[in-house]
Each structure stands twice: as C-alpha cells, then as structure tokens.
Amino acid sequence: MVWVGEVSKIVESLLTENASPSREQLRAHRKVLWLAWSRAQHGLALNALEQRIVAVIALHPEYHAMFRDKEAFLDRDQHPDDGLNPYLHLSLHLALEEQLATSQPPAIVVALHHLMQVKGMERHQALHKLLELLAETVHQAQHNGGEPDVLAYQHRLEEITRA
C-alpha cells in the first residue's frame, strides 16, 4: 500500500513485520506522538501533522495517562497480554486520517460518509470500522510476505457502501 505524507514512516514501521523497528526507531516514532500532545497541552502552535495527531489522541482519553511521563511513554514495552497496542492503534488512526485527507484510496471518503449518514454511526465508531479493514489488509500482506493489496482494500471499502 502506498502511504503518503509524514505519518507514513510511523505507520509502516509499526505495521511491517519484516522491518522490525529498532528501539531507537520506536522511540523516534513515539516521540512524534508525545511532542505533538505535549505542545498542544502547553498551548503551542501545531503544524498540520501535529494537529492531526492531537485530534486522534483526543479521541482516546484511555491513552491520555500514558502521555504524563515522557520516558515511560517512549520506552514502554508492549506485550501481547497487554491487549491492543496503543501506539499501533493511534498510528492506524493517523494513517486512516491521512487516507481521508488525500482521498486515497478513493473509496475511503465514500465509505466513511456511508457509515455515518446511512448507518448512523458516530465518526469515531465509523473510523473504527474502517480501521478493521485497514488492519486486516495489512495483516494479510504480512501473512503473504508482500505489500498490502490496494485494490482489494479499495474493493472492501466499496463493499461497505453496498451493505
């Protein structure tokens, strides 16, 4: 899958099984999240990416406590027993927001609109439905040892509007 923009580096590192990011890479990616949230909490001006990051974090108050201790946030190990990986979850949200902002793939905007307007979902609930498709697409690519199938992802998004 072609990821566009700055957030692509974060998401690809977290999603690509073969590219097992180093501790330094994880820290760097997490620092982007932490700095954006910290800047917002201090009322500092944010660039477009930081605004998007802050908006995604704001949707998840269950993660806010993680941002209180910078070093713990940057160095926290994520274990399978811990449940959903908050860094991955936030990064998937960011990837989805980037897809929506660029209308890539084209069906993403239509699918979100359909979930909200036709199915009556709140935006965050609809985003989570789309996140499932994105995560499944990436998981399938990892399982197959290749790149995500953009056309299959597009078709799955289109199926949402027919349901």
N, C-alpha and C positions, 0 to 999 in steps of 0.2 A: 504494500500500500504506500502510496506517495504521501508522506507527511509534509505539510508546508509550514513555514514560519519557524520562529524560535522554539516553540514548545515541542517541535518535532524531536529535537535531541533528547529531551527529557523522556518523552513517551517511548521512543524507540529503544532507549537504554533499558527502561523498565519492562518493556514488553518482549524484547528479543532474548529468548532463552539462550541462543548460541553466543551472544555477546556479553555474557555475564559481566555486568559492570563492576568495576573495582570499587573498593570502599571510597576512594577519592572521587570517583565519578558520581557515586551515590550522594556523597556529601555535597558535591557541587550542584547537583540537581535539587537536592533538598534545600540548599542554601537559597536558590532562586525562589522557592516557595516561602521560606522563612523570611527572607528580606522583604518580599512584597507585603506579606502580612504585617511585619513589624513597621514598615514605612506607613502603611495605612493606619495602624494603631496610633502612630505618632502624628498623624495628620499631614504627612509629607506628600508632595505631588507624586503621582504614579504615572508611569508610561502605559501604553496600551496593553502590553502583556501583563504588567503588574495589576492593572485594573481587572483583567480577566481572571487572573489568579485569585485576587481578593474576592471577587464575586463568587467564585467556585468555593473557596474556603468558607465564606459567609453562609453558604447553603448547608454547611456541615458543622453545626455547633458541637457535635460529639467529638470533633477533632481540635477544637479551639484550645483545650488544655495542653495539648501536645506542643503548642507554639510558645508556651511560657518559658521553657528552658531551652535555649538555643543549642547548647552542646548535646543535650539528651535528644533533641529533635534530629539533629544532624547525624548522630551516631547510633540511634536506636536500631537494634536488630529486629527484623520481622521474622517470626516463626510461623509455620503453618497452623499451629494450635492457637495463634493469636486471632484467627478469623481474617476478615477482609483486610488486606494491606491498604492502610490509609494513603500512603504515597502513591500507590498504583491507582487507587480509586480517584484521587484528586487529579492525577495525570490523565486518566481516561476522560474525566470530565473536561479537562483542558483541551484534549485532542478533539473531543466532540464539539466544544465551543468553537474551536478553530475551523472544523469542518463546516459548521453552521455559518460562520462569518465569511467563509470563502465559497459556500455552496458546492463543496467538493466532498463527497460525490454529489451530483445534482439532486438526487432523491432525498437527501438528508433534511432539507428545509421543508419539503412537502410532507415527509413522514412526521416531523415534529408538529407541524400545523395540523395534520390529520389527528394525531393523538390528543392534541389539546382541544381542537374545535369540534371534531366529530366524536371522539371517545370521551371527551370531558375531563381529561387528566390535567392536573396542575403541571406547570412546566417542569418542575424538578422530577415529578413522577414520570413524565414522558421522557425526560432525559435518561432516566434510569432504564427505561425500556430500550432506548436506543443504545445505551451503554452495553446492555446484554448482547446485542447484535455485534457491536464492535469487539467486545471481549471474545465472543465465540469465533469471530472471523480471525482474530489474531491467534487464538488458541489453535484453531485448525491449521493455520500456517505453521505454527511451531511444531505441531504434531507431524505435519508433512515435510518439515525441514525446508520450507521455502518462504516466499513473500506472501503476504495476505492477498487473497483473490479479490481485487477491487470490483470486478464485475459481479461476483457472487454477493458481495456486500451490498452493492447497488440493487441487485435483484431482491435481496432480503428486505431492504428498506422499502422498495416498491411494493412488496407483499403486504406491508403494514397498511398501506392505503386501500388495499382490497379486502382487508379483514373486517 
